[in-house]
Amino acid sequence: QVQLVESGGGLLQSGGSLRLSCAASGRTFSTHYSWFRQAPGKEREFVAIITWGGGTTSYADSVKGRFTISRDKAKNTVYLHMNSLKPEDTAAYYCAATYRFGRDPNDYNYWGQGTQVTVSS
């Protein structure tokens, strides 16, 4: 059992930066962490993933070079630092955990409640 709580969402202008946090608790040993996002009327899409040890990361092409995923194991917290935000980044962002490395949301065992990010023009 893993519990995830996201925070840090908000409203900001295009070109701005924001850092999302995901506090993890419970049986987190060996789990990998990802960020997904879902805009109204759209399917949930993969954003970024980091391995349990933090040594490997991977990003969706749409955010590569702008977003950075990181993990502070001492704080049991995963972060998503977002730079150069665009209106098309507007979505509810979800933290998720899995015991198997992958990008398919159907493979994820645990999800946070989501935090809204809105980027204006």
ChimeraX attribute file (.defattr): number of C-alpha atoms within 10 A of each C-alpha:
attribute: neighborCount
match mode: 1-to-1
recipient: residues
	/A:1	8
	/A:2	17
	/A:3	17
	/A:4	21
	/A:5	18
	/A:6	23
	/A:7	19
	/A:8	14
	/A:9	18
	/A:10	14
	/A:11	13
	/A:12	18
	/A:13	14
	/A:14	17
	/A:15	14
	/A:16	14
	/A:17	16
	/A:18	17
	/A:19	16
	/A:20	22
	/A:21	21
	/A:22	26
	/A:23	17
	/A:24	22
	/A:25	15
	/A:26	10
	/A:27	10
	/A:28	17
	/A:29	11
	/A:30	13
	/A:31	19
	/A:32	20
	/A:33	32
	/A:34	29
	/A:35	27
	/A:36	22
	/A:37	22
	/A:38	18
	/A:39	17
	/A:40	9
	/A:41	6
	/A:42	9
	/A:43	9
	/A:44	17
	/A:45	17
	/A:46	21
	/A:47	24
	/A:48	24
	/A:49	28
	/A:50	24
	/A:51	21
	/A:52	19
	/A:53	13
	/A:54	16
	/A:55	9
	/A:56	11
	/A:57	14
	/A:58	16
	/A:59	20
	/A:60	15
	/A:61	11
	/A:62	12
	/A:63	16
	/A:64	12
	/A:65	12
	/A:66	14
	/A:67	20
	/A:68	20
	/A:69	24
	/A:70	20
	/A:71	20
	/A:72	12
	/A:73	12
	/A:74	6
	/A:75	10
	/A:76	13
	/A:77	18
	/A:78	25
	/A:79	23
	/A:80	23
	/A:81	15
	/A:82	19
	/A:83	17
	/A:84	15
	/A:85	23
	/A:86	17
	/A:87	15
	/A:88	13
	/A:89	20
	/A:90	20
	/A:91	21
	/A:92	18
	/A:93	27
	/A:94	26
	/A:95	30
	/A:96	28
	/A:97	28
	/A:98	22
	/A:99	17
	/A:100	14
	/A:101	17
	/A:102	16
	/A:103	20
	/A:104	11
	/A:105	18
	/A:106	7
	/A:107	14
	/A:108	18
	/A:109	14
	/A:110	17
	/A:111	21
	/A:112	20
	/A:113	14
	/A:114	22
	/A:115	20
	/A:116	19
	/A:117	21
	/A:118	19
	/A:119	19
	/A:120	15
	/A:121	10
